[in-house]
Amino acid sequence: MTRIALVVTDPEFYANDPDPDTPLILDSLTSDGTPAEMVVWHDPDVDWSAYDLAVLRSPWDYPLRPAEFDQWLQHVAPLTRVLNEPHMVRWNMDKHYLDDLASAGITVVPTSYHRSAESVADALARAAQAGDAARADGAAHVVVKPTVGSGSRLAGLFRADDPAAQQLAEAIIADGAAAMIQPEVPELSEGLEKAVYMVNGEFTHAIAKGALLARGGGMIGGIYGENAQVVEVTDDEKAFVGKVLEAVMKVNDSEMPLYARIDIVDTARYGKVLLEAELIEPLLNLRHAPGVEHVFAAAIRARG
């Protein structure tokens, strides 16, 4: 019988941000006798060849140690089957992947990438000069964030002429990542983003997280906190998400991802746009979608 590792990180990391999903998936897998357990990805004593399948679930500390995580992927790939596929995961670790998907025909939020303070300053100056005619004060606002990261770490929403935007971008670059600059999308600030969950290419549920970034930097309320609410998804939105997954497979020459969280928003300016395609360790919000843990477990068994 297939032995399954659900890949997590050490318990101390979850002290203030517990993983609510993986225990539900584990219970669903083991309820019919499927051998499965949660395994810490960076535990040096793990024999990965003892598992037939390793499913990435919540290695949420990988953005803090990306080189080590990449080395782990290289180490474990010859020893067991890893899902999602390691080459897809590596590609998805850096948000430059948005450019690849844009080249494959997916509409994304316009994004520029920067490795120097001078490049950042030029981009912010252009944004400030262009302004935003849709705002009463005419001032352009931008989102600054790192290309490698999660949970809105080192992300901020600023007026383009606010020195804090430049400072955050320089801090990101000093931290070893490239800085991304995107125009503010009003619909995001209104909390209209949808996180659409797919298992084996099939829609399971969708969540609205609410607005997260406060103007002027930081999080609304001072801390990262999603206000997850189940939302409906239109047929057009499902079709758009399907096109995103087709583009992911084409770009990576891969099979359908076992799981995906596709973040989208319908905008007045750009139409439907992709914000992120999370293929590594998305929170699945299973507590808001009873029964999906069984769908996920069945999909895992089918890949075993």
C-alpha positions as a Markdown table, in Angstrom:
| # | Residue | x | y | z |
|---|---|---|---|---|
| 1 | Met | 0.0 | 0.0 | 0.0 |
| 2 | Thr | 1.2 | 3.5 | -0.9 |
| 3 | Arg | 3.0 | 5.2 | 2.1 |
| 4 | Ile | 2.4 | 9.0 | 2.0 |
| 5 | Ala | 4.4 | 11.9 | 3.6 |
| 6 | Leu | 2.5 | 15.1 | 4.1 |
| 7 | Val | 5.3 | 17.6 | 4.1 |
| 8 | Val | 5.2 | 20.2 | 6.9 |
| 9 | Thr | 7.7 | 22.1 | 9.0 |
| 10 | Asp | 8.6 | 21.9 | 12.7 |
| 11 | Pro | 5.9 | 22.6 | 15.3 |
| 12 | Glu | 7.6 | 25.6 | 16.7 |
| 13 | Phe | 7.0 | 27.5 | 13.5 |
| 14 | Tyr | 3.3 | 27.0 | 13.8 |
| 15 | Ala | 3.1 | 28.4 | 17.3 |
| 16 | Asn | 1.4 | 31.7 | 16.2 |
| 17 | Asp | 0.1 | 30.5 | 12.8 |
| 18 | Pro | -1.2 | 26.9 | 13.1 |
| 19 | Asp | -1.8 | 24.7 | 10.1 |
| 20 | Pro | -5.5 | 23.8 | 10.3 |
| 21 | Asp | -5.6 | 21.8 | 7.0 |
| 22 | Thr | -3.1 | 19.0 | 7.2 |
| 23 | Pro | -4.5 | 17.2 | 10.3 |
| 24 | Leu | -7.9 | 17.0 | 8.5 |
| 25 | Ile | -6.2 | 15.6 | 5.3 |
| 26 | Leu | -4.2 | 13.1 | 7.5 |
| 27 | Asp | -7.3 | 11.9 | 9.2 |
| 28 | Ser | -9.1 | 11.4 | 5.9 |
| 29 | Leu | -6.1 | 9.4 | 4.5 |
| 30 | Thr | -5.7 | 7.2 | 7.5 |
| 31 | Ser | -9.4 | 6.6 | 8.1 |
| 32 | Asp | -9.4 | 3.8 | 5.5 |
| 33 | Gly | -5.9 | 2.5 | 6.5 |
| 34 | Thr | -3.8 | 4.5 | 4.1 |
| 35 | Pro | -0.3 | 4.8 | 5.7 |
| 36 | Ala | 0.3 | 8.5 | 6.0 |
| 37 | Glu | 2.1 | 10.9 | 8.4 |
| 38 | Met | 3.2 | 14.5 | 8.7 |
| 39 | Val | 7.0 | 14.8 | 8.0 |
| 40 | Val | 9.2 | 17.9 | 8.6 |
| 41 | Trp | 10.9 | 18.8 | 5.3 |
| 42 | His | 14.2 | 19.8 | 6.9 |
| 43 | Asp | 14.5 | 16.9 | 9.4 |
| 44 | Pro | 17.9 | 15.4 | 8.5 |
| 45 | Asp | 16.9 | 12.0 | 9.9 |
| 46 | Val | 14.0 | 11.3 | 7.5 |
| 47 | Asp | 14.5 | 8.5 | 5.0 |
| 48 | Trp | 12.5 | 9.9 | 2.1 |
| 49 | Ser | 12.9 | 6.7 | 0.1 |
| 50 | Ala | 10.6 | 5.0 | 2.6 |
| 51 | Tyr | 7.7 | 7.0 | 1.2 |
| 52 | Asp | 6.0 | 6.4 | -2.2 |
| 53 | Leu | 4.7 | 10.0 | -2.3 |
| 54 | Ala | 5.6 | 13.3 | -0.6 |
| 55 | Val | 2.8 | 15.9 | -0.8 |
| 56 | Leu | 3.9 | 19.5 | 0.0 |
| 57 | Arg | 1.4 | 20.8 | 2.5 |
| 58 | Ser | 2.7 | 23.5 | 4.9 |
| 59 | Pro | 6.5 | 24.0 | 4.7 |
| 60 | Trp | 5.6 | 27.6 | 5.4 |
| 61 | Asp | 9.2 | 28.6 | 6.5 |
| 62 | Tyr | 10.7 | 28.0 | 3.0 |
| 63 | Pro | 10.6 | 31.7 | 2.0 |
| 64 | Leu | 13.0 | 32.3 | 5.0 |
| 65 | Arg | 15.4 | 29.7 | 3.7 |
| 66 | Pro | 14.8 | 29.3 | -0.1 |
| 67 | Ala | 18.3 | 28.0 | -0.9 |
| 68 | Glu | 17.9 | 25.2 | 1.6 |
| 69 | Phe | 14.4 | 24.4 | 0.4 |
| 70 | Asp | 15.7 | 24.2 | -3.2 |
| 71 | Gln | 18.5 | 21.9 | -2.1 |
| 72 | Trp | 15.9 | 19.7 | -0.3 |
| 73 | Leu | 13.9 | 19.4 | -3.5 |
| 74 | Gln | 17.0 | 18.3 | -5.3 |
| 75 | His | 17.8 | 15.8 | -2.6 |
| 76 | Val | 14.3 | 14.3 | -2.3 |
| 77 | Ala | 13.2 | 14.2 | -5.9 |
| 78 | Pro | 15.3 | 11.0 | -6.8 |
| 79 | Leu | 14.1 | 9.3 | -3.7 |
| 80 | Thr | 10.3 | 9.6 | -3.9 |
| 81 | Arg | 7.6 | 11.2 | -6.0 |
| 82 | Val | 7.0 | 14.8 | -4.9 |
| 83 | Leu | 3.8 | 16.8 | -5.6 |
| 84 | Asn | 3.5 | 19.3 | -6.8 |
| 85 | Glu | 6.4 | 18.5 | -9.1 |
| 86 | Pro | 9.8 | 19.9 | -8.0 |
| 87 | His | 10.6 | 21.8 | -11.2 |
| 88 | Met | 7.2 | 23.4 | -11.0 |
| 89 | Val | 7.7 | 24.3 | -7.3 |
| 90 | Arg | 11.1 | 25.9 | -8.1 |
| 91 | Trp | 9.5 | 27.9 | -10.9 |
| 92 | Asn | 6.7 | 29.0 | -8.6 |
| 93 | Met | 9.0 | 30.1 | -5.8 |
| 94 | Asp | 9.9 | 33.3 | -7.6 |
| 95 | Lys | 7.1 | 35.6 | -8.7 |
| 96 | His | 8.9 | 36.3 | -12.0 |
| 97 | Tyr | 6.7 | 33.3 | -13.0 |
| 98 | Leu | 4.0 | 35.9 | -13.7 |
| 99 | Asp | 5.9 | 37.1 | -16.7 |
| 100 | Asp | 6.0 | 33.5 | -18.1 |
| 101 | Leu | 2.2 | 33.3 | -17.6 |
| 102 | Ala | 1.7 | 36.7 | -19.2 |
| 103 | Ser | 3.7 | 35.5 | -22.2 |
| 104 | Ala | 1.5 | 32.4 | -22.3 |
| 105 | Gly | -1.6 | 34.7 | -22.7 |
| 106 | Ile | -2.7 | 35.1 | -19.1 |
| 107 | Thr | -3.7 | 38.7 | -18.1 |
| 108 | Val | -1.7 | 39.7 | -15.0 |
| 109 | Val | -1.4 | 42.9 | -13.0 |
| 110 | Pro | 1.3 | 45.0 | -14.7 |
| 111 | Thr | 4.5 | 44.3 | -12.8 |
| 112 | Ser | 8.1 | 45.6 | -12.9 |
| 113 | Tyr | 11.0 | 43.8 | -11.2 |
| 114 | His | 14.0 | 45.6 | -9.7 |
| 115 | Arg | 17.4 | 44.7 | -8.4 |
| 116 | Ser | 18.8 | 48.2 | -7.7 |
| 117 | Ala | 17.8 | 51.3 | -5.9 |
| 118 | Glu | 18.2 | 53.3 | -9.1 |
| 119 | Ser | 15.8 | 51.1 | -11.0 |
| 120 | Val | 13.2 | 51.4 | -8.2 |
| 121 | Ala | 13.5 | 55.1 | -8.1 |
| 122 | Asp | 12.9 | 55.4 | -11.8 |
| 123 | Ala | 9.8 | 53.2 | -11.7 |
| 124 | Leu | 8.3 | 55.1 | -8.8 |
| 125 | Ala | 9.0 | 58.4 | -10.4 |
| 126 | Arg | 7.3 | 57.2 | -13.6 |
| 127 | Ala | 4.3 | 56.0 | -11.6 |
| 128 | Ala | 4.1 | 59.3 | -9.6 |
| 129 | Gln | 4.3 | 61.4 | -12.8 |
| 130 | Ala | 1.6 | 59.4 | -14.5 |
| 131 | Gly | -0.7 | 59.7 | -11.5 |
| 132 | Asp | -4.1 | 58.0 | -11.2 |
| 133 | Ala | -7.0 | 59.9 | -12.8 |
| 134 | Ala | -9.5 | 57.6 | -11.0 |
| 135 | Arg | -8.5 | 58.9 | -7.6 |
| 136 | Ala | -9.8 | 62.2 | -6.2 |
| 137 | Asp | -6.3 | 63.5 | -5.4 |
| 138 | Gly | -4.9 | 62.1 | -8.7 |
| 139 | Ala | -2.1 | 60.4 | -6.8 |
| 140 | Ala | -0.8 | 57.1 | -8.0 |
| 141 | His | -0.5 | 54.3 | -5.4 |
| 142 | Val | 1.7 | 51.2 | -5.8 |
| 143 | Val | 2.3 | 47.9 | -4.1 |
| 144 | Val | 5.9 | 47.0 | -3.3 |
| 145 | Lys | 6.7 | 43.4 | -2.4 |
| 146 | Pro | 9.5 | 40.8 | -2.8 |
| 147 | Thr | 9.5 | 38.2 | -5.6 |
| 148 | Val | 10.2 | 35.5 | -3.0 |
| 149 | Gly | 7.9 | 35.5 | 0.0 |
| 150 | Ser | 4.5 | 34.6 | 1.4 |
| 151 | Gly | 1.9 | 36.0 | 3.8 |
| 152 | Ser | 2.5 | 39.5 | 2.5 |
| 153 | Arg | 5.9 | 39.6 | 4.3 |
| 154 | Leu | 7.7 | 42.8 | 3.3 |
| 155 | Ala | 4.7 | 44.0 | 1.3 |
| 156 | Gly | 3.4 | 47.5 | 1.4 |
| 157 | Leu | 0.9 | 49.9 | -0.3 |
| 158 | Phe | 2.1 | 53.4 | -0.7 |
| 159 | Arg | 1.7 | 56.6 | -2.7 |
| 160 | Ala | 4.3 | 56.3 | -5.5 |
| 161 | Asp | 6.0 | 59.5 | -4.2 |
| 162 | Asp | 6.2 | 58.3 | -0.6 |
| 163 | Pro | 9.8 | 57.7 | 0.4 |
| 164 | Ala | 8.7 | 54.7 | 2.4 |
| 165 | Ala | 8.0 | 52.9 | -1.0 |
| 166 | Gln | 11.7 | 53.4 | -2.0 |
| 167 | Gln | 12.8 | 52.3 | 1.5 |
| 168 | Leu | 10.8 | 49.1 | 1.5 |
| 169 | Ala | 12.0 | 48.2 | -2.0 |
| 170 | Glu | 15.7 | 48.7 | -1.0 |
| 171 | Ala | 15.1 | 46.6 | 2.1 |
| 172 | Ile | 13.7 | 43.8 | -0.1 |
| 173 | Ile | 16.8 | 44.0 | -2.3 |
| 174 | Ala | 19.1 | 44.0 | 0.6 |
| 175 | Asp | 17.3 | 40.9 | 1.9 |
| 176 | Gly | 18.4 | 39.1 | -1.3 |
| 177 | Ala | 15.2 | 39.2 | -3.4 |
| 178 | Ala | 14.1 | 41.4 | -6.3 |
| 179 | Ala | 11.5 | 44.0 | -5.6 |
| 180 | Met | 8.2 | 44.0 | -7.5 |
| 181 | Ile | 6.2 | 47.1 | -8.1 |
| 182 | Gln | 2.6 | 47.0 | -9.2 |
| 183 | Pro | 0.0 | 49.7 | -9.5 |
| 184 | Glu | -2.7 | 49.6 | -6.8 |
| 185 | Val | -5.8 | 47.7 | -8.0 |
| 186 | Pro | -8.8 | 49.4 | -6.4 |
| 187 | Glu | -10.8 | 46.2 | -6.4 |
| 188 | Leu | -8.1 | 44.6 | -4.2 |
| 189 | Ser | -8.2 | 47.4 | -1.7 |
| 190 | Glu | -12.0 | 46.8 | -1.7 |
| 191 | Gly | -11.5 | 43.2 | -0.7 |
| 192 | Leu | -12.8 | 41.7 | -4.0 |
| 193 | Glu | -9.9 | 39.3 | -4.6 |
| 194 | Lys | -10.9 | 35.6 | -4.8 |
| 195 | Ala | -8.7 | 32.7 | -3.9 |
| 196 | Val | -10.0 | 29.8 | -6.1 |
| 197 | Tyr | -9.0 | 26.3 | -5.0 |
| 198 | Met | -8.4 | 23.5 | -7.5 |
| 199 | Val | -7.7 | 19.8 | -6.8 |
| 200 | Asn | -6.6 | 17.7 | -9.8 |
| 201 | Gly | -7.8 | 20.6 | -12.0 |
| 202 | Glu | -11.3 | 20.5 | -10.5 |
| 203 | Phe | -12.9 | 23.4 | -8.7 |
| 204 | Thr | -13.6 | 22.8 | -5.0 |
| 205 | His | -14.2 | 26.1 | -3.3 |
| 206 | Ala | -13.3 | 29.8 | -3.3 |
| 207 | Ile | -12.5 | 32.2 | -0.5 |
| 208 | Ala | -12.4 | 36.0 | -0.3 |
| 209 | Lys | -9.7 | 37.0 | 2.1 |
| 210 | Gly | -10.6 | 40.7 | 2.4 |
| 211 | Ala | -8.2 | 43.6 | 2.0 |
| 212 | Leu | -4.9 | 43.2 | 3.8 |
| 213 | Leu | -2.6 | 46.1 | 3.0 |
| 214 | Ala | -3.0 | 49.5 | 4.7 |
| 215 | Arg | -2.2 | 52.6 | 2.7 |
| 216 | Gly | 1.1 | 54.0 | 3.9 |
| 217 | Gly | 2.6 | 50.6 | 4.7 |
| 218 | Gly | 1.9 | 47.7 | 7.0 |
| 219 | Met | -1.2 | 45.6 | 7.4 |
| 220 | Ile | -4.8 | 46.7 | 8.1 |
| 221 | Gly | -5.2 | 46.4 | 11.9 |
| 222 | Gly | -1.4 | 46.1 | 12.3 |
| 223 | Ile | -1.0 | 42.4 | 11.7 |
| 224 | Tyr | -1.6 | 40.0 | 8.8 |
| 225 | Gly | -5.1 | 38.7 | 9.2 |
| 226 | Glu | -7.3 | 37.1 | 6.6 |
| 227 | Asn | -11.1 | 37.5 | 7.0 |
| 228 | Ala | -11.9 | 34.4 | 5.0 |
| 229 | Gln | -15.4 | 34.1 | 3.6 |
| 230 | Val | -16.7 | 31.5 | 1.2 |
| 231 | Val | -17.7 | 33.1 | -2.1 |
| 232 | Glu | -19.3 | 32.0 | -5.3 |
| 233 | Val | -17.3 | 31.8 | -8.5 |
| 234 | Thr | -18.8 | 32.5 | -11.9 |
| 235 | Asp | -18.5 | 30.2 | -15.0 |
| 236 | Asp | -16.3 | 32.9 | -16.6 |
| 237 | Glu | -14.0 | 33.0 | -13.5 |
| 238 | Lys | -13.7 | 29.2 | -13.5 |
| 239 | Ala | -12.9 | 29.3 | -17.2 |
| 240 | Phe | -10.2 | 31.9 | -16.5 |
| 241 | Val | -8.7 | 29.7 | -13.8 |
| 242 | Gly | -8.7 | 26.8 | -16.1 |
| 243 | Lys | -6.7 | 28.8 | -18.6 |
| 244 | Val | -4.2 | 29.6 | -15.9 |
| 245 | Leu | -3.7 | 26.0 | -15.1 |
| 246 | Glu | -3.3 | 25.1 | -18.8 |
| 247 | Ala | -0.7 | 27.8 | -19.1 |
| 248 | Val | 1.1 | 26.5 | -15.9 |
| 249 | Met | 1.3 | 23.0 | -17.5 |
| 250 | Lys | 2.4 | 24.4 | -20.8 |
| 251 | Val | 5.2 | 26.6 | -19.4 |
| 252 | Asn | 6.4 | 23.7 | -17.1 |
| 253 | Asp | 5.8 | 20.9 | -19.6 |
| 254 | Ser | 4.1 | 19.1 | -16.7 |
| 255 | Glu | 1.0 | 17.2 | -15.7 |
| 256 | Met | -2.0 | 18.9 | -13.9 |
| 257 | Pro | -0.9 | 20.1 | -10.5 |
| 258 | Leu | -2.4 | 18.1 | -7.7 |
| 259 | Tyr | -3.5 | 21.2 | -6.0 |
| 260 | Ala | -3.5 | 25.0 | -6.7 |
| 261 | Arg | -4.8 | 28.2 | -5.3 |
| 262 | Ile | -5.4 | 30.7 | -8.1 |
| 263 | Asp | -5.8 | 34.3 | -6.8 |
| 264 | Ile | -7.9 | 36.4 | -9.2 |
| 265 | Val | -9.8 | 39.7 | -9.2 |
| 266 | Asp | -12.2 | 41.2 | -11.8 |
| 267 | Thr | -11.1 | 44.8 | -12.4 |
| 268 | Ala | -12.6 | 47.8 | -14.2 |
| 269 | Arg | -9.2 | 48.7 | -15.7 |
| 270 | Tyr | -7.7 | 45.3 | -16.8 |
| 271 | Gly | -10.6 | 42.9 | -16.8 |
| 272 | Lys | -10.1 | 39.5 | -15.0 |
| 273 | Val | -6.5 | 39.3 | -13.8 |
| 274 | Leu | -4.3 | 36.7 | -12.2 |
| 275 | Leu | -2.7 | 37.9 | -9.0 |
| 276 | Glu | -0.9 | 34.8 | -7.9 |
| 277 | Ala | -0.8 | 31.1 | -8.8 |
| 278 | Glu | 0.2 | 29.4 | -5.5 |
| 279 | Leu | 1.4 | 25.9 | -6.3 |
| 280 | Ile | 3.7 | 25.2 | -3.3 |
| 281 | Glu | 2.0 | 25.4 | 0.1 |
| 282 | Pro | -1.3 | 27.2 | 0.0 |
| 283 | Leu | -3.5 | 27.3 | 3.0 |
| 284 | Leu | -6.6 | 25.5 | 1.8 |
| 285 | Asn | -9.1 | 27.0 | 4.2 |
| 286 | Leu | -10.7 | 23.5 | 4.7 |
| 287 | Arg | -12.5 | 24.6 | 7.8 |
| 288 | His | -14.7 | 26.8 | 5.5 |
| 289 | Ala | -15.2 | 23.9 | 3.0 |
| 290 | Pro | -16.3 | 20.8 | 4.9 |
| 291 | Gly | -15.7 | 17.6 | 2.9 |
| 292 | Val | -13.0 | 19.0 | 0.6 |
| 293 | Glu | -10.4 | 17.2 | 2.8 |
| 294 | His | -11.9 | 13.9 | 1.5 |
| 295 | Val | -11.6 | 15.2 | -2.1 |
| 296 | Phe | -8.0 | 16.1 | -1.5 |
| 297 | Ala | -7.2 | 12.7 | 0.1 |
| 298 | Ala | -8.8 | 10.8 | -2.7 |
| 299 | Ala | -6.7 | 12.8 | -5.2 |
| 300 | Ile | -3.6 | 12.0 | -3.3 |
| 301 | Arg | -4.5 | 8.3 | -3.3 |
| 302 | Ala | -5.1 | 8.4 | -7.0 |
| 303 | Arg | -1.6 | 9.8 | -7.6 |
| 304 | Gly | 0.1 | 7.2 | -5.3 |
